[in-house]
Structures are given as C-alpha cells and as structure tokens.
Amino acid sequence: QLVYVNSAFERIWDRTAAELCGRPQAWLEAIHPDERERVAAAFREKAATGGFAEEFRVLGRDGSERWVYDRGFPVRDDSGQVVRIAGIAEDVTERKKAEDALRQSNEELETLVQSISHDLKAPLRAIEGFAEALVEEYGAALDSRAREYLGLMKEGVDRMDALLNDLLQHAQIRHGVRLEPVDLGQVVRAVLRNLEAEIEETGADVRVEGPLPIVDGHRATLEMMVQNLVGNALKFVAPGERPQVVIGCREDATSRTLFVRDRGIGVDPKYHERIFAIFERLHDRSKYPGTGVGLAIVKKAAALHGAQVGVESRPGEGSTFWVRFPRRSVRQVAEAV
C-alpha cells in the first residue's frame, strides 16, 4: 500500500494522494491493462530484494496514456529487513514520442534507400542497355548526330547513377548505429586503396602526416566521410596541375582535428558554409563533375560522431577541410594497444 506520494506523482497518475494511498491496488489499476501483470510481477520479484525499474503506460481518467519510467528501491531497517519501498516515477511521454518519431523516420528512410537501390536504378540500367544495343546492332547505320545523342544519353545515365549513389550514401548515414573504437589511420589507408586509380591517373602526391588517433565511430561511415574529402582534393585542381594532398591531425586541449589539405583552386570564404549543403555546386559540371552531395555526406557523417566540420580556404590558395572530434570521444593509439 502506498503511504506517501507527492504532487508530481498525483499529476502523472491523474489521481489524488488520498485515492492512491487509500486503496492498496489503486496505483496498479491505473496502469494500462496490457502491462499491468508484467509490472506487478516485476514489483513482486524485484522490489523487495534489489529494487526494480520498469517503463509502462498509465491511463488518465479520460483514457489518455502517459509513459512512466518507475524505479523502486528497498528501504531496510537496522537488521537488514525491507520495511518499505521508496520510488521515483518519471513522466517520459515526450521521450517515447520522440523515439516513435525517430523509428518512423528510420523506417521511411529505409524505404527511400530501397527505392534508390532498386526502383530508381532499374530504369537507368534499362536505358543504358538499350543505348548499348543500338550502338552494337545499328552502329554502322548511325550518323554522327545520332552517335552524339547516344553519347549524351550515356553521360546523363552516368550522372544520374552517380547522384543516386551519393543520395544512397547520404540516406544510409543515420543515428542509432553502434560506435566502437576505430583507428583513423586504418580508415585513411583503406580510402587511399579505394582511390588508387584516381591517384595514379592524376599523378597526385598524397602524404599522411604522423600517427592518426583512434575515435569512437562507425568505420564504414568514417571511410565514406574521408573518401569524399580526399576525392575532392584530387578533383578540384587547376587544369594541368598535379594534386598535392596532405592528411593529418592537429590537437588542442579539447579536441583532435582530422584535416585534408590541398593546393587546389580554393573556395571563396563567402561559400564556406554553403558548400556543406546538399546539392550545392560552385563550378560548372563540365569543368568539375560531381553531384553536389559529397560535402553534405561529410557534414552528416561528422554529426553522427558528435564532430564539427569546416574549411579554411581562399581562391587560388588551396583548401584545408577539417573534422573536429571532441577529445572526450577519442583514444590515442598508444592507449588502445
């Protein structure tokens, strides 16, 4: 039987203290019927020994539901016998609503990912296949203009395919993934292997300065983030110039900052924030191909890790893109060995 409840408990249960304390089962009867037996069993089994903690719904007088996080702690006398149970009930309705909204958002996102992966890509494959069939079967009969049109069709398909791939990457970055210790040095090495063809093709000089830290992160997402940064450094150079790229880490009292520095064309300071928005492009596609999604992926991936992103750059002076991880979430390599 309840012997005391405060005003907050009365408000959550939508009952007066007199009602709740006057009848031994009054508090239990206010719990949703679907959960009443579970809560009662947990209380009987755990409250008198080591305490209990349960989440359940409480029904108001008007039938409205509120979610409660209820914790009970045994109070013992000098001999160690449990003489009463003290408890704290917290209204977590808003948190539950937020969790439901997040779950629904993730389900919708998963639907989008599936649509991008299958429904939207299938027509592109068909268009590409028919274009190739035209060239193979009727190539001799096609004049120069027809071949030009087919070439433009292929370019359009490739551009849309790249856009869908980038959108798919962007959609796959979501909160709720498990973070674990990830060596950024290993991440960078994996990225450089992935970009080996581009590095050789451009004759780029790519250097990694010093050891890189271990962070609590999601490896695949970190690789995606770093690959977009390094890929941009290889791409955005003046015609005929050889890319010069340095990857490293700088530290201060509160953070460790991964950076990718290049000697490319640079970015006007007035665009430093804008370029991290999705679909933002500063250059004509014919000069620098891309989808305008890469830096949005970088920003979203950084946010997943509680990190900040930014750029230090001026036109013609190269760029340093950085991702700042809070020091509290970082382990040095030496500490992890």
N, C-alpha and C positions, 0 to 999 in steps of 0.2 A: 504494500500500500504506500502511495506517495504521502510524505509528511510535509513537504515544502516544495513549492515551485515559485519562480519569480515571474515578473510581468512579461518578460520575453517568452518564457515557456507558455504562458497563457495565450499570448498572441499567436505563436506558432501552432498550437493545438486548437486555437479558436474555442477554448473552454476556460471557465474561471477556475481559480485555485480551489474554491470550495467544491466545485464539481469534480475536479481531478483528484483531490485528496479525500473527498467524501466516500468514493466508491473504489475499491481496490482495482477493478478492471477497467476503470474509466479511460485511462491513458491508452490501454491496449485496444479498446473498442474504437478509438479514433483512428487507428492505423488501417490502411487500405486492406480490405479482405484478402486480396491476393498475396499479401505479405505478412499478414498478422501471425499466422502459425510459425513462419520462419523466424520472425523477430522474437516471439515468445520462447521458442526453443533455444535461440541463441542466448537470451537473457537467463533462462534456467541453467544452461550448461556452463556459461562463462562468467556471469556477473558475480557469483559468489566465490569464484576462485581467482581468476586473473583479470577480470574486467572484460568488457565487450565493446565492440564498435560496429555499428550497422547503419546502412543507408536504407531508407524506406519512405513511402508516401503516407502523409497524414491527410485525412479528409476533414475539411471545414464543415461547419453547419450547413452551408449552402451547396455542399458537394464538391467544392473546389479542392484541388490537390496541391499540396506543398511537399517538396522533398526535404527530408531531415537527415542530418548526419548526427547520430546519437551515440555518445560514449558513456560508459558506466565504469566506476572504479570502486572496489570494495573498501569499506572503512572498518578497521579492526580494533578490538579492544586490547588491553594490555596482555591478554593471554593469546592473542592472535586469532581470535574468533571474529568472523564477519558479523558486525552488528547492524550495518546498513549499507546502502549503495548510494554513492554520490555520482551525479552525472551532469553532462553538458550536452544540450541539444542545439544544433546549429542549423539554421534555415539555409539550405544550399540549392534552392529552387532555381535561382538565376544561373548558377554554375551548371546545373543539369540542362537548362535551356540552351546554354552556350555549347555544351557537349553535344546535344542533339543537333544543333545547327551546324556544328563542325562535322559531325558524322554525315549529315545530309549533303553538306558541301563536298565532302570527300567522295561520296557516292556519285554525285553529279560529275565531279572531276574525273572519276574512273570511267564514267560513261563517255565523257569527252575524249579521254585517252583512247578508249576502244574505237570510237568513231574515227579519230585521226588515224589510228593504226590500220583500220580495215576499210570502213565505209568511204573515207575520203581518198585513200591511196589507191583503191581498186580502179576507179575511173582513170586515174593518171597512168597506171600500168597499161590499161586498155588503149589509151590514146597513143602512148609510146609504142606499143606493139603494132598498132595499125600503121603508124608512120614508118616504122622499120619495114613492115611488109610492103608498103608502097614502093620504097626505095629498092628492095630486093627483087620484087616481081615486075615493076614497071619503070625501073630506073632509066633504062635506055630511052623510054618514050617521054621522059620528063624534061621540059626545057629549064633554062637557068632560073627563071622566076619561080617555077614550081619547086625546084630544089631549095631556093631561098626560103619559100614559105614553110617547107618541111623543116628546114634548119631553125627557123623562128619558133615553130611548133615544139621542136625538141628543147630549145632553150627555155621556153615557157614551162614545159613539163618539169625540167630540171630545177627551175627556180621555185615552182610550187612544191616540188618534193622536198627541197631544202627548207622551205618555210614550214611545211608540215612537220619535218623532223625537229626543227627548232621549237615549234609550238609544243610538240610532244615532250621534249626535254623540259620546257618551262612548266608544263602541266604536271610532270612527274615529280617536281620538287614540292614536297608537302610536309607540313609539320606532323609530328607523331611518329617519325621514323626513329629507330634506335640509334643513339650516338655512342660511339666507342672510340678508344684511342686509335688515332690514325697518324702515321708518320708522313708529314708533308713532303719529305724528301722522296719517299717511295711514290707518292702521288705525282710529283713533278717528273720523276723518271718514267713513269707509265705514260704520262702525257707526251713527253718527248719521243717515246717509242711510237705512239699513235701518229705523231706529226712528222715522223722521219722523212716521208716522201716530200712533204712541203718544204722541210728544212733543206733537203738536198737540192730540190728544184730551184729554190731561191738563192742557194749558196749562203744561207744565213749563218751568222756566228752567234750561237746561243751558249751562254755561260750561267752556271749556278754558283752563287757566292755562299760559301760557308755551309755549315750544317743547318738544316731547317727543323723547326720544332715539331713535336707531336701535339695534336689537338684532339679534343673530344669531338668527333664528327662522323659524318656518313660518307664513307670513302667514295662511292660512285658519284655522289653529288659534288664532292670536292674536286674530283677529276674533271667533271663537267665544267665546273667553275674555272679551274686553272687552264683547261684546254681552250676555252673561249678567250681568255686573256692572252695566252701565248699565240693563239691563232690570229688574233687581231694585230699583235705586234709584228707578226710575219707579213701580214697583208697590207697594213697602212703605211707604206713607204713610198717615197717619190719614185717615178719611173726610172729604171736603170740602177737604182740604189740597192745595195746589199743590206738586208736586215741585220741590225745589231741588237741583241736581246740579252738582258741580264735579269736573272730571277734570284731573289734573296729575301732576307728577313731582317728587319730592324726592330729594336726593343726600346721600351721606356719603362717607367715604374708601374704602369697599369696595363700594358698590352704588348703583344708581339704582332708585327705587321708584315704580312707576306706582300712582296711587290714584284711587278713585272715592268721593267724599264726598257724603253726602246729609243731609237734615234729616227723615228718616223716623221710623218708630216705634222704631228701635233694636233691639238684641239684648242680652239679659242675658249678662254675662260668663261665666256657667257654661255657656253654649251656644256659646261662641266656637269651640271645636274641633269640636264635634259637628255643626255646620251644614254642614261641608265633606264629611260622609259621604254616600254615595249614598242616596237615598230619605228623607233626614231632612227633616221638616217641623215647624215650631214653631207654625203657625197653622192654623185651620180652613180647609179648601178653599173654603168658601162665602164667606169674607171675603177671602182672598188665594189665588186659583187658582194652581196650579203642580204640578209633578211631583216636586219634591224631588231633582232631578238636576242642576240648574243649577250650584250651587256645587261639586259633585263634578267637573263638567266643568272648572270654573275651576282646581281643585286639580290635576287630571290634566294639563291643558294647561300649567300653570306648571311642573310636574315635568319635562315634556318639554323645557323650556328651561333646566333647572337652577335654576329660581327657587322662591322660597318664597311662600306666601300667608298672609294673616291678616286680622283685623278689629279695629278699635278702636271700641267702641260701648257704650252703656248705654241701657236702655229710655227712650224719650221724648226722647233727646238726639241722634238720628241715628246714622249709621254711616260709618266710613271703611274700605272694603275696599282692601287693597293687595297688589301683586305685586312682590316684591323680586328684581331681576335682578342677578347678580354683575357688578361693574364690568368684570371681565376680558372679559366677553362682549358688552360694549356699546360702540358707536361713537357719538360725538356727531355731530349732523347736520353741523356745520362740518367735521369730519374726513372725512366721506364725500363731500363736494362736490368 
